Amino acid sequence: MNHSLIKIVKWFCRRLNFNELASAVVIFHEVLSGSRSDIPLKPNEKPPHYREFRIDTLSPLPTSVKDTADTVPDWKKLKTDKELKTGKIITPIQFRNGKKPPIGCKCSHCNAPRQYLYVNNGKIQSQVKCKICGKTSPTHGNKRKPKAKYRCPYCSSALFKWKESQQSTIFKCPSYSCGHYLRNKMILTDEEKTMRSLQKYNPNFKLHYQYREYHISADDLKSARPVSNTKVDLCKIHHSYHTLGLVLTFTINLGLSSRTTRDALKGIFDISLSHQTIINYINSSASYLSTFIDDNCPIPQSTCSADETYIIVDGNWTYTWFIIDSKTRAICGYNLSQHRGMQPALALLYNCFGKPNELATHPDLITDGNPSYDAAVMAYNDLIKNDDSKLIKRTVIGLKNLDEESREYRSFKQLVERLNRTYKYHTRPRAGFKTFDGAVALTTLFIAYYNFMRPHSTLKSTPVSLDSLRESHLMPEKWVTLIEQAAA
C-alpha cells in the first residue's frame, strides 16, 4: 500500500471516534458502489493536457511595443518635406490673448515643440493642434502611464503579475480572445472540457500565455565545483607523486572504489594506504584541477547536446548535467545539483557558453523534453541583445521519432546518452556517495580523464589535445603532469 495513503488514513482516524468512523465506512461503500454521485473520485490517470511545468518559448513584447508600433516621425523632417511640397516656410505660431500651450508641451504624433502648437478648444485648453502634421494631441499628455511591464506576443494584451516567488515572477495574459488561448482550448479532449465546465477557472489546464521573469543572482549562476581541501596538501604528501598517479588511475580511469584501490595498491605494488587517504588524495586533486579544467574545456563549435543523469548521494538522488560538442566529442560544460530545476540548467549554460553577448553566434543546443532547459534558454537569451546570436534549442522527446524535430536531431541526443553511460561506469562502483562534495570531486576528475586522457573510439584521439601530455605515455604520469601544470 502507498505510504502516503496510510498517512491519510491515520490522519482521518485521529479526527473521528468509533461511531463516526463506522458511519464514514458506510459512505465509503456507497461511493464505491456508485450510489453517491455527489462525491466524485479522483481520476486514475491525468488528462493529456493536465497542467505541468511547461514554458511558453515565445518571448513577450515590451510594454512600449504597442504604443510605438508606428515609429514617431521626426518633426524637422516633416517640416522640411512640407515646405518643399508647398513652397512656403512654416514659421512658429504668434500667440495672442495668452492662449499658449504649457511649457514642455509637445505633439504626440511628431514631437513638434510648443512653438508649432496652438490651443484647439478655446477656454478649456485641453487640446492642441500641430501646425506641422495637422493632428491634435492632449495638452498635458496621457496622465495615466501604463503599469504593464510586458505584452502578450500573440494578442499584444498587457500581461498582469500572476504569481511571485523568491526565484521568479509569473506574468499571465488575461485575454479570452487571444489566439494562443483559443488554440489551447480547442485541443482539449471532451473529458477535459467537461472538467472545465464544472470549474471555468480550473488551474489544472494551462491555456493562457505565461512568461516567467527569473530573479537570478550571481551565486545562482555558479556551477558546483570542488571545495578547497585543507586536510591534504599535495605538495606535502608522504608518498611519491607516482603513488598519487596510481591512486587516480585506479579510482578514475578504472572506476574502482577507494577500498578496492587500497587493496590493489597493497596486493600489486606493496603500497600501504588507507581508504580515507585515497579519498583525501581524490578531493585535493579535484580542487587543484578544477580551474584548469574549466579553462581548457572548449566552447562548442558545432551542434551540442545537453542532458542530466542521476547519482545517489546520501541516499538521495542528485543530478549531473553535461553538454558535449558533437564535432570534438569534448565535454564543454558540467554541473551538479540536488534538483532538476531551471537554476542548475542556467548555470550549465553559463559554464559552457560564458556570459550572454560574449559569443557572436551560438550553436544549436539539443535537449530532451525537460522544461528546465526551455526556461534556462529563455532566461539566457533575454540578456542577448543581438537576435542573430541567440541560442537555439532543439527538443528530442522519448525513444521514438514521433515528430520531425526528434527525427532530425536524434543522433546528437544519442551522443550525450553514451556519455552518461560512460559516466555511470565510473560512478557505479561507489554504490552512491556519502557527501555532495565527494560527488563533485569525482565528477571533476572524470571530466579531466574524459577530455584530456581517454582516446575516443570515434576520434582515435583525445577530445582535447594538450601539448604537456604528449610526452607522457603512462596514465599515472599524465595525472601528475596535469596536477603540476594546474598548480603552476
N, C-alpha and C positions, 0 to 999 in steps of 0.2 A: 504494500500500500504506500501511496505517496506520503512522504514525511510531512509536507505542508498540509495535507488533508487531515492527518492525525492532529496537528496543532489546531486546526479549525474546530474539530470535534471536541478537543479538550477545552477550548475557549467557550464553545457552545454549552458544554455540560457545567462549567463553572457558574454559569448565569441562570441555570434552571434547577428547580428542585425535582424530586422524583415524579410527582403528579404532572408538572408542566412538561417534563421530558416525555412522559407517556403520551400526552396529548400531541406533542410535536411529532412523535413517531407515526401517529395516525395520519397527520397531514403529509408526512413524507410518503406514506403508502399511497395516498390519493394523488400526489404529484407523479409518482412512478407509474400508477395505473392509467394516468391521463385524464382523470375526472376533475382535476383542478387546472383549468386553462388560464387562471389569473396569475399563476406563478410559473413563468417560463423558465426553462432550464438553459444553462449556458451551452451554446453550440459546441459540438465536438471538435470542429475544425474552424479555423479563422477563414472568413470570406477571402476571395482572391485579392481584393483591393483594401483589405484591412490595414489600418494606419500603421506604418512602420517608419523607422528613421530613414527618410528619403530626402534628397536635396534637389531643389529646382536648379538646374545647371545654368539657366539663363540669368545673367546679372541684371539687377534693377536699373532703372533710369534715375539719374539725379533729379531732384525736385525742380531744378531750373530748366530742364529739357522742354517741358510742355510750354512754359512761358516764353522760351526763346527758340521755339521750333522754326519760326521765321526770323532770320537774322535781322536785327535792327539796322536799317541803312544809316550811312553817315550823312548828317545834315549838310555838311560842307559840300559833299559830292552832289547831293540832290540840288543844292542851291546853284552850283556851277552848271549842272545839266539843264536846269530850268532857265537860267539866264541865257545859255547858248540857244535853247529852243525858242524862247520868246523874244530874245534880243533886248530884254530890259533887265536892268540891275535891280536886285532885291535889296532894298535898304531896310535898316532897322525901323521899328514902329515908333512914331511920335505920339507918346501917351498924352492924353488930355483929361482934365477933370479928375485926376487922381486915380483913374481906373488902370492900375498897373498890377500885373501878376506879382505874387510874392517873390521875395528874393530866393533864389535856388530852384525856382520852378522850371521844369524842362518838358519838352514834348515827349510823351511816352512812346511815340512812333518813330521819331528820327533823332531824338536827343537834342533838338534845337534849343538854344538858351532863351531866356525870358525876353531878350531884345526883339525876338521874332514871334512872340506870342501876345495875343490880346484877349481880354476878357470877353467871353462869348455869351454870357447870360445875365447881363445887367447888374442889378444891385446884389444879387446872390453871390456872384463872383466865385462859383464853384467849378467853372469850366472855362478852359482856354482853347483857342483855335490857333493852329500853327500857320504862319504866313508862307512857310516853305513847302510843307507837304499837304496843307489844307485839311488836316484831320484834327479832331477835337480830343482833348485829354482832361482828366480831372486836375484841378488846380493844385491840390496838395498830394496827388498821387494816391496809390492804394494805401489806406490807413492800416488795414489788416494784412499783415505779412503771413504768408503760408507757413505753417508749422511742420508740414510733411518733410521728411528727410529723403525719401525715395518714392519712386513711382513704379507701378507695375509695368513690365516690359511688354505685356500683351494688350492692355487696355489704357495705360497711362493714368490709372486711378492712383490717388495718393495712398501709400501704404501706411497703416497705423501700427503702433507698437503693441504687439500682442502678448508676448511673454519676455521676461528679462531674468537672467541669472548672472552669476559672477563671471561666467565664461563667455556668454553670448546674449544677444538681444534678437528676438524674432519679430520681423515685420510681416504683416499679412495684408493681402488685397481684399477689400470688403465688397467688391462688385460682384453681383449675381448675374451680370450680363457679360462678364469677362470671357473671352474665348477660351482661356485656359481652364476656367471653372466649368464651362459648358462641355468641353471635351472630356474632362474627368468625370463629370456627371453622366455623360452618355455611355461610358464604358462600364458602368456599374451593372452587376447582374440583377436579376429580378429579386433575389433574396436580399441583396444589399439595398435595393430601392425600397423594399418593404421595411427594412430596419430603419432607414432614414425617414420614412413616412411616420413612424411612431415617435421619432425624435428628430426634428428638422436639423437641429444644430448638433448632430451626433459627431463627437470629436474622433470617432474611430475611423473616419474616412477623410483623407487629406485631399480636398478638392481645390481649395483656393491656392493661389500662388503665395509662396512664403520665401523670405530672404533672411538668412542668419548673418548678423554682424557680430564677428568674434572680437573679444577683448583679450588679446594675447600679449603677454609681457615678454621681455627679452629672455627671462628664465624659462618660459614655456617653449621657446624655440631651440633650446639646447638638447641635443641627443644625449642619451645615457652613456657615460664614459667611466673608465676605471678610476677609483679614488686613489689618492696617493697613499702608498703602503709605507707606514713608518716602522713596521716590525722588522723588515729586512732591507738593508741597503746592499744592492748588488755589487757595489764596489768593495764591500767588506765581508763578503760571504766566506765561510770557512773552507768550502770546496772550490775546485777549479772551475773556470768558465766552461771547460769541456763537459763537466758534470752537469752544469746548468743547461747546456745544449742538449745533453742526453735526456734530461727531465722534460724539456719542451718537446723533443722529438717523440718521446713515448706518449706524453699526455695529449699533444695537439695533433701531430702527424698520424699517429696510430690510434688515437682516440681511446687510450687506456685511462682507467681511473687512477686516483692518487695512490691507493693501496696496491693496485696491480703494478703500477710503476715502481713503487717501493720494492716489491718482491722481485721484479725483473732486474732492477739495478743490483740487488744483493745476489741474486742467483746467477747473473751473467757476468757482471763486472766486479762483484765483491765490494760494492759501494753501499755503505750503510747510511740510509736517510729515513727519517720518519715521514709518514704521510702528511703531517702538518707542515713540515719543512718544504715538501714538494708543493703544497698549496701556497705557502708563502712565496716561493720562487715564481709560481704562476702569476700571482697577484702583482708582485713587484715588476715582473717583466711586462705585464699588460700596461701598468701605469707608465713605464718607460717608453713603450712603443705607441701609446695612444695618439699623441700629437703627430708623430712621424707617419702613422698610417693615414690619418686624416689629410695630411699634407700631400701624400703620394697617391691617394685614391683619385683616379681620373674623373673628369666631368664627362658624362655620356656624350658621345659624338654621333650616335645614331639612335634608332628606336630603343627604348629601355623598358624594362618590366619591373614592377613592384609587387611585393606580396609579403604577408606576415605568416609566421608559423609559431606554434606554441611549444613551450618547455615548462617543466614543473619546477617551481621554486617554493620551498617550504610548504609543499602540499597544495599549492595554488597555481593556476595557470598564469603564465607570463608569456608575453608575445615578443618575438624577434622580427624586426622589419628589415627587408633588403630591397635595394634597387640594383639591377645588373644591366650592363650595357650589352646589347645583342651583337655588336661587332667585336669588341675586345674580350667579352665574357668576364670583364672585371666587375667586382663589387664596388659601386660608386657611392653608396651611402648605406648606413645601417643605424638602427636604433633599437632599444629595448624598452618595454613599458608593461605596466600591470593591467592595461585595458586596451581595447581596440578603437578608441575614440578618435576624434579629429585632431587633438593636440599632438599626440605622437606621430601621426601621419604628416602633419605640417612640419614638425621638427625634422622628419626624414627628408622632406623636400628641401629644406634649408641646408641640411647637411650635404645633400647631393648636388644641388644646383647653386647654392650660395644665396645671398640676398636677392630679392627681386630687382630687376634692372641691371644686374651685373653681367648678364649674358645677352648678346644681341639676338639670338634665336634659341629656342628650346626644342629638343627632340620630342617626339610623341611618347607619352607615358602609357603603358599597358597595365591595367589592373583588373582585379576581379570585381564582383558586384558589391564589395564593402562600401557603403555610402560615406565612410570616413574619408576616403580618397576624394570623392566629389567635393565634400566640404573643404578639405585641405587645398585642393587645386583652386577652388573659387576664392578662398582667402588669400592664396599666394598670388593669383592673377589680379586681384583687386589692387595690389600695390605696384603693378607693372603699368607704366604709362603708355608704352608703345603696344598697340593691339597686335602688331605683326610678330612680336616676340613672346606672346603669352603661351603658357604651357597648354598643350592639347592632350586631353585624356581619352583613351580608348578603353572600352569595357568588354571583357571576355567573361561570359557568365556560364557556369555549370560545366559539365563534361561533354555535352553535345553542342554542335554548332546549330543553334536554333534561330540565329539571326545572322545577317550579313557581316556585321562588325566582328562577331565572335569567330566566324569562319575565316575572315581575313587576317586576324591578329592572333589566332590560336597558337601558332608556332612560337611567337615571342613569349606568350604566357608560360609555355612549357619550359622555357629556359630557367625561369625563376623557380618553377616547381622542382626541376632537377637540382638546383642549388639547395633548396630546402631539404631534399633527401640527403645530399652530401653533408649538410649541417647536422641533420639528425644522427647520421652515422657517428659524428664526433661528440655528440652530447648524450646519446642514449646510454653508454656505459656508466654514466654518473647516476642513473636512475633518479634523476631530479637533483636540484641544487638546494643547499641549506639557506643560502643568502642570495639576495638580488645582486650584490656586488660581485659575488663569485661567478654568477652567470654572465655578467657584463665583461669580466676579465677573460673568461674562456672564449666568449664571442669575439672579443678584440683580437686575441691571438689567432683565432680561426681565420679572421679576415687577413691577417698578415701571412699566414700559411697559404691561403687560397689565392691571394693576389700575387705574392712575390716568390713563392717556393714551389707550388704544386703545378706540374705541367698539365695543361688542359688537353683532354683527349682529342678535341677538335683542332685546337691551335698547334698542338705538338710543342708548345712552349708555355711559359707562364703568362697570365693575362697582363701583368705589369712587369716590364723588364727593368731591373736595377743594375747599374754598372758595378756596384760594390759586391754583388753576389756572383758575378761571372767567374771569378777565380775560385770560388768555394764550391766544392763538389759534394761534400757530405752535409747532411741536414744539420747536425749539431754545430758545424762551422758556420752555416748560414744564419742560425739563430743568434750565435754570438756576434757575428758581423752586423746583423740588424740592430742588436741592442747597443753595440758600440757606436754605430752611426747615429742612432737616435739620441744617445747620451752626449754626443759631441757638441 
